Amino acid sequence: MPKTFTDADFGTAVLRSKLPVLVDFWAPWCGPCKMLTPVLAALETEYAGRLVIGKLDIDENQKTADAYHVTSIPYLVVFVGGKPVAAIEGAVPRKALATMIDKALAAKPAKALTGARKSKKSTAPPRKKSK
């Protein structure tokens, strides 16, 4: 089962994690978010020991959602070395999500995605729309 992240532990659990982290920005009322639950559970098994997978409820953790400019959900972001290196929006197929994860894991740890949007507190990667 994916971990649950909050505003209070995001810095420690995600930004300071020794392993890369996939964060699913979601909400309980979001149908497409619920569709991703079994996909994330399967990916958690597949990437065990190489990637931490967790969810952040944007309704209860608005500070972090705002910091990463989350305006549509589901919004999935891979953080490597505390930096967002890949992101995708929407209930995408498992294969598309696995491809994004593989590319992110192959990236250099401290290099953030180029073209990322900047805020005062953080950098969020550009969004990819699902097809």
C-alpha positions in Angstrom: 0.0 0.0 0.0 1.4 3.4 -0.9 2.5 5.7 1.9 0.5 8.7 3.0 2.4 12.1 2.8 1.3 15.3 4.6 2.4 18.9 4.7 4.1 18.1 8.0 6.3 15.3 6.7 6.7 16.1 3.0 10.2 17.7 3.5 11.5 14.6 5.4 9.6 11.8 3.6 10.0 13.1 0.1 12.5 15.9 -0.3 15.1 14.3 2.0 14.4 10.7 1.0 17.5 8.6 0.0 15.4 6.8 -2.6 13.5 8.5 -5.4 9.8 9.1 -4.5 6.7 9.1 -6.7 4.0 11.4 -5.2 0.4 11.0 -6.3 -1.4 14.3 -5.7 -5.0 13.1 -5.3 -8.3 13.6 -3.5 -10.8 11.1 -2.2 -13.6 12.4 -4.4 -11.6 12.1 -7.6 -12.7 9.1 -9.7 -9.6 9.0 -12.0 -7.5 9.1 -8.8 -9.2 6.0 -7.5 -8.6 4.2 -10.8 -4.8 4.6 -10.2 -4.9 2.8 -6.8 -4.3 -0.7 -8.1 -1.7 0.6 -10.6 0.3 2.2 -7.9 0.0 -0.9 -5.7 1.4 -3.0 -8.5 4.2 -0.5 -9.2 5.1 -0.4 -5.6 5.9 -4.1 -5.7 7.7 -3.8 -9.0 10.0 -1.0 -7.8 10.4 -2.1 -4.2 13.8 -1.0 -2.8 14.3 1.4 -5.7 11.4 3.8 -5.4 9.1 5.0 -2.6 5.4 5.5 -3.7 3.0 7.7 -1.7 -0.1 9.8 -1.9 -0.8 13.3 -0.8 -4.4 14.4 -0.3 -4.6 17.9 -1.8 -7.7 18.8 0.2 -6.0 18.1 3.5 -2.5 19.3 2.5 -3.1 22.4 0.5 0.3 24.0 1.4 2.3 21.3 -0.5 -0.2 21.1 -3.3 0.0 24.9 -3.8 3.8 24.9 -3.6 3.8 22.5 -6.6 1.1 24.3 -8.5 -1.3 21.3 -8.5 -4.4 22.4 -10.3 -5.6 19.1 -11.8 -5.5 15.6 -10.3 -4.3 13.0 -10.4 -0.9 14.6 -10.8 2.0 12.3 -10.3 5.5 13.6 -9.7 8.8 11.7 -9.3 11.3 13.4 -7.0 15.0 12.4 -7.2 17.4 14.0 -4.7 14.6 16.2 -3.5 13.9 17.7 -6.9 10.9 17.0 -9.2 12.4 15.3 -12.3 9.3 14.0 -14.0 5.5 14.5 -13.9 2.4 13.3 -15.6 -1.2 14.4 -15.2 -4.3 12.2 -15.4 -5.2 8.5 -15.0 -2.6 7.2 -17.3 -2.0 3.5 -18.2 0.5 1.5 -16.1 2.9 1.3 -19.0 3.1 5.1 -19.4 3.7 5.6 -15.7 6.4 2.9 -15.7 8.1 4.5 -18.6 8.1 7.9 -16.8 9.5 6.2 -13.7 12.2 4.4 -15.6 13.4 7.6 -17.3 13.3 9.5 -13.9 15.4 6.7 -12.2 17.9 6.9 -15.0 18.3 10.7 -14.7 21.1 12.3 -12.6 19.9 12.6 -9.0 20.3 16.4 -8.5 19.1 17.5 -12.0 15.6 18.9 -12.0 13.5 18.8 -15.1 14.3 21.6 -17.5 11.6 24.1 -18.1 10.1 23.6 -14.7 7.9 26.2 -13.3 9.3 28.1 -10.4 7.6 29.3 -7.3 9.0 31.0 -4.2 9.2 27.8 -2.4 9.7 25.0 -5.0 9.9 24.0 -8.6 7.2 21.9 -10.2 7.9 20.1 -13.5 5.7 20.8 -16.6 2.7 18.7 -16.9 2.1 16.0 -19.5 -1.5 15.4 -20.5 -2.7 11.9 -20.8 -4.0 10.8 -24.2 
